[in-house]
Each structure stands twice: as C-alpha cells, then as structure tokens.
Amino acid sequence: MALQSLLDFYHESIAIDENTVRVAPGVLVTLPKDYPRDKVFANTTSSEVPAAITRTAPPAQPTTSPAKAQEPVTPAADDYFYGCYYEHLCLYTEPNLHPSSAIISFYYCQFKDLGAIPFPGGGHWNDRISSWVNNQTPNTASHFYNWNGTNQWTLLFSSNAFSYNTGMGPYDNILDAVRVC
C-alpha cells in the first residue's frame, strides 16, 4: 500500500490520512489517490537516497516574515484547494494541479532546499515541480528559487496568497527551493 511505503520511506513520519504523511514539522507529502497501492519505492528508504548537493547558505530572510502558530495535528479535511490545505504552500509534480501529482506542502515560514528532501522512488524533490498553490493566509508571500549550479540562489518569482499557477512556463521542472512566508 502506498501509505505504508511512504511511512517506511520517510522514517519517523506520521500518517495524516490514507494518502498523506507528515515527514518533518510543517512538511507534508501526498501521493495521488490512484497511486498503485502495492507500490514500493524501489526498495529504498530515504536514508539510502544519494546525498543532496551541498549548497551555500539560503538567500537573506525578507524583512517582514510573520510568525505562524503551531501546525495543526491534522489539517482540516474540508479546508483545502486541489489537495492543498489552508495555510500551506503546495508544490505539484504535474501541471494543472493534476490529481496524479505527488505533492509536497510546507506550513512553517522557512527556506526549504528541495534538493535536500528525498523523493519517493528516487532522487530529490528539486527540478520536479510543474504547478503550485499558495494557500497561506491572505497576502502571505512565498518566494521560488533556482540554484545556478555554482554558488548562488536565483529568485525566479514570488507569489502572495491566495494564488496558484497551473503551469510553470519557463520555470517548469527547474525549481530548487522555496522560502515559505
């Protein structure tokens, strides 16, 4: 079953529902409902995935970054948009917020290097994102970055909640990091 595979892949994760696990504080991973239930992720665990690329420090924190309350134990099931819970920034592996997307979502205000987060089935979450939803509290900004390959994070674009993009255009499958809030 996909949920058990996710729980095995992300050690110390917690099941949120039949398709979603909390892999770290403020970070959820969701597989599509039609994902094969007997899927095992290449017989690997997240600790066996090749190490992430070491990168320089994240870009400077914006001058105004609101604090968030403690993450709810279980997000409200009726308070989401295309699988993205309220107060989360969600990244989708398929365009058009497609239901076959794997989704990673973030709650806390912080910089997240997607190249440091193992992807179920191999590799990492960076360079896989094709659409997104900023379902944070109104007007909360998130910033989207690419790693230039040598020594610098490049800001691609920013979004204020509530907003979403069903296609990344020139940024499709090149997103390497996000700064939530």
Helices and strands as residue ranges (DSSP letters): H 2-9, E 14-17, E 20-24, E 27-30, G 46-48, E 80-81, E 84-85, E 88-92, G 95-97, E 103-106, E 111-113, G 114-116, E 131-135, E 141-147, E 153-160, E 163-165, G 169-171, E 177-179
